[in-house]
Amino acid sequence: MERPNVLVIGAGPAGSCAAAMLAKGGLSVQVVEAQQFPRFVIGESLLPQCMDILAEAGLVERVEQAGYQIKTGGTFRHREKTEIFDFSQTFTDGWDYTYQVMRDRFDQLLVDGAKEMGAQVAFGHRVESVDFGGDAPTVVVASEGGESHTVRPEFVIDASGYGRVLPRLLGLEASAGMAGRTSVFCHIRDDGELALDYRRISILIHPEIHEVWYWHIPLHAGRSSVGVVGPDSYFERFGGDHEAALRTAMSELSDFAQAFPTPEFLFPVQRKTAFAKAVSRMCGPGYAILGNAGEFLDPVFSSGVTVALKSASLASRALLRERAGETVDWEQAYEAELRRGIDVFKTYVNAWYGGTLQRIFFAEQKVESVKRKICSVLAGYAWDRDNEYVASHARVMQALGSLFGGEGASGRLDQ
Ligand SMILES: Cc1cc2nc3c(=O)[nH]c(=O)nc-3n(C[C@H](O)[C@H](O)[C@H](O)COP(=O)(O)OP(=O)(O)OC[C@H]3O[C@@H](n4cnc5c(N)ncnc54)[C@H](O)[C@@H]3O)c2cc1C
C-alpha cells in the first residue's frame, strides 16, 4: 500500500491492536514489521484490563481459544510471608482472570486478527525514516533484501517498542526518572515443582535485598518463565555471563533453590538493561506514539502490555473520531488520558522499590477495602477514577508511606 490512511510501525501488541481497531473502523492500514514472526519478546503476564481492550478490538475470542495458561491473580512472597491478590477481589468491576502467554504465539495471533480485519502487514520491513515536512508524512521502508520503498500515509502510528522510531527521529527521548535496573530471564523446564499456585504469577523478593525480585510465570505444561530484576550493581559481579547471573540469583532464593536446584534453561539466558523509557510528547500533527515506543517503567506489576493495548485503544478512538469529522484534542484525548494510568503505575512502582507497598503487602493487619483498591490497580484498572487509589494515587501512597513506613511514592527506601 503506497498511500494508506494509516501506517503502523511494529506488530507487537500495541501495533496489532491499533491496526485491528482502525481496520475494523473502515480505514486502510499498512503495518510494517522489521522482524519475521514468530519472534521471542519478553512480557508474558497479562492483566485483566487487557481483556477489555482485546474485546474492544475484536481479538479476545482468539486469545480465549488459544489455550494459554489462565492467570487469576498474583502471589507476593518475602521469606516466610505470603500475600495473595485475587482478581475476583477488585474494587473495579472487571475481568477476574486473564492469561500468561508465550509472546511469539500471542503476537502472531493478534497480528493475524488485524489481517483478518483488513490490515495489510509487511514482515521483514523496517521503517528507516519519517519526514513530516510535506502535505502527508513520507515514510521510507527498507526490506530485508535492502530495497527501499516510500509510503505516504495520512497518519503514522509508532508502535516500534524499543525500536523507538519517532522518539529518535523527532528528538523526543526523555528521562524516565527511574533508577538503573537490569533483568536476566529465560524459560525453564517446570513440571509444577514450585509449591505455589500456578494459576497466579509469583513475585518473590530476595531474602536480603528488597530491591531484587524474581518472577515465576507458568506458561503451559512443562514450561515457565523466570527472571530476576535488580539494581545494575547487583549484576556487576557476573560481567557478561547472563546464565551465571540467573543461576546464582535463583540459588539465593530458597523457593527457587528448592524447586529448581539445577534449572534447565530452554534457550540462552537473556538480559535487558536500561529498560525504563520515556518521551517528552506522545502525539503531534500526523502521528501518535504507542506502547513501549512511548513509555515503559518497570516489569514488577506486569503493566507493559496493558499500557500498550490501552494506548492502541485511545489512539484508535481518537483517530476514528477525527476521520468522522470531529475536532479532536489529541493531547487530552490521547496523551493526557494515557499518562493518567501510567502515572498511577509509576506511583505504585516507586512505592514498591521504596518499600511502602512491600510493607503493606506483608503487614500483619489487613484492611479488606484497601486491598481491593490496590488489587484493582494490580489488575490493570489504573484508569478507574472511581477508585481513590487511582484518582489520588500519589496522595494515598504518601499517606500509606507515613502509616506503614518506606518512602511512599518517592522510590527511596527508608532503611
Ligand atoms: C524484563 C521485562 C519483563 C517484562 N514483563 C512483562 C510482563 O510480564 N507483562 C507485561 O505486560 N509486560 C512486561 N514487560 C513489558 C513488555 O515487554 C512491553 O511493554 C510490551 O512488549 C510492549 O509492546 P509494544 O507493542 O509496545 O512493543 P513490542 O512488543 O516490543 O513490539 C514492537 C515491534 O516493533 C518492531 N520494530 C522495531 N523497530 C522497527 C522499525 N524500525 N520498523 C518496523 N518495525 C519495527 C519490533 O520488531 C517489534 O516486533 C516486560 C519488560 C521487561 C523489560
The ligand as a Gaussian input file, in Angstrom:
#p B3LYP/6-31G(d) Opt

LIG

0 1
 C       12.300000      -7.731000      31.874000
 C       10.944000      -7.360000      31.380000
 C        9.832000      -8.118000      31.733000
 C        8.558000      -7.760000      31.290000
 N        7.467000      -8.480000      31.709000
 C        6.232000      -8.073000      31.355000
 C        5.065000      -8.798000      31.771000
 O        5.139000      -9.813000      32.460000
 N        3.856000      -8.321000      31.378000
 C        3.720000      -7.206000      30.596000
 O        2.597000      -6.801000      30.289000
 N        4.792000      -6.541000      30.151000
 C        6.038000      -6.940000      30.502000
 N        7.118000      -6.277000      30.021000
 C        6.899000      -5.164000      29.088000
 C        6.575000      -5.643000      27.671000
 O        7.682000      -6.368000      27.187000
 C        6.304000      -4.453000      26.757000
 O        5.651000      -3.429000      27.458000
 C        5.454000      -4.812000      25.535000
 O        6.053000      -5.821000      24.778000
 C        5.254000      -3.555000      24.669000
 O        4.532000      -3.866000      23.492000
 P        4.719000      -2.950000      22.217000
 O        3.684000      -3.396000      21.241000
 O        4.757000      -1.529000      22.589000
 O        6.195000      -3.265000      21.669000
 P        6.900000      -4.644000      21.237000
 O        6.146000      -5.803000      21.732000
 O        8.333000      -4.518000      21.611000
 O        6.789000      -4.632000      19.640000
 C        7.486000      -3.685000      18.859000
 C        7.673000      -4.244000      17.452000
 O        8.200000      -3.191000      16.615000
 C        9.135000      -3.750000      15.702000
 N       10.036000      -2.680000      15.245000
 C       11.013000      -2.068000      15.948000
 N       11.640000      -1.141000      15.165000
 C       11.014000      -1.175000      13.954000
 C       11.208000      -0.448000      12.730000
 N       12.157000       0.487000      12.606000
 N       10.404000      -0.744000      11.677000
 C        9.441000      -1.716000      11.783000
 N        9.218000      -2.423000      12.925000
 C        9.985000      -2.147000      13.998000
 C        9.838000      -4.812000      16.545000
 O       10.426000      -5.780000      15.704000
 C        8.702000      -5.367000      17.399000
 O        8.110000      -6.530000      16.833000
 C        8.395000      -6.625000      30.447000
 C        9.511000      -5.886000      30.072000
 C       10.772000      -6.230000      30.534000
 C       11.951000      -5.394000      30.131000

